[in-house]
């Protein structure tokens, strides 16, 4: 890989060069972790010899170091195991997220807005950028639908596990008798496609423009800036009206369309390759109830890994790291189990 990357000709294909550079970095880290693990194993062996020696003082010192050395070795071996699992090629992609209100009417729309706020705060903490592509506000300030992109390092690698149905249990503001209602909101997480991933033909698309509606100011509402694209072969329809510029809205709509087509293409390939993926976290099935947010009990439960956290306000403020780390760990364990069969 180093020899290939040292050849200037490889950079004529920037995509290939990027893949090689990332894979070289991964393998170097794997080899470095294994070398470090070997060094710690050697040190553990030396300390065990000292523990068995006649020098009582040295034996006590060596015994005290063994606990820290064993802990360090466990972490290094875990890193080695992680490095042995081939990364998902989508991990480094930017991501498009679609949140849609489900059952529950206005309450579901309000929860969709809560989820958008939650992901926005998480993105800020990660140093990622949020860009709204399209939205359909509800009467009380929620969202019937909102589509936005997340740009940054390893976005899809972390946020992919949010795909599915999110259920909320709480007393709505419109409920006079204090009864708890259950509403649902679906989240779709799509790795953003590049132009080389999905080729769009002009003759396959029907593009129409219209006047944007809803909030956004006089400039948005009085010009034909909203863009709708109908992709005839797939039947997909994408609309974008967030920008005042028709050109910008068209560019955003094309990004969403490519990402939806890429996700559909990948789902078809995975279905053909193996049914085993269905058992893994993050299958992307929008009908799958993945998480419950229970306000009266101040808890969030992720049903895929049976994890309950009694700190709902913090999670809704974007503190998702514990949840996402647990989901990534469970996914890794399943992938490791598959590679060792």
Beta strands, then each sheet from edge to edge (+ up, - down):
strand 1: 95-101
strand 2: 129-137
strand 3: 143-151
strand 4: 164-170
strand 5: 181-191
strand 6: 205-210
strand 7: 226-231
strand 8: 236-240
strand 9: 289-294
strand 10: 299-302
strand 11: 307-309
sheet 1: 2+ 3- 1+ 5- 4+ 9+ 10- 11+
sheet 2: 6+ 7- 8+
end
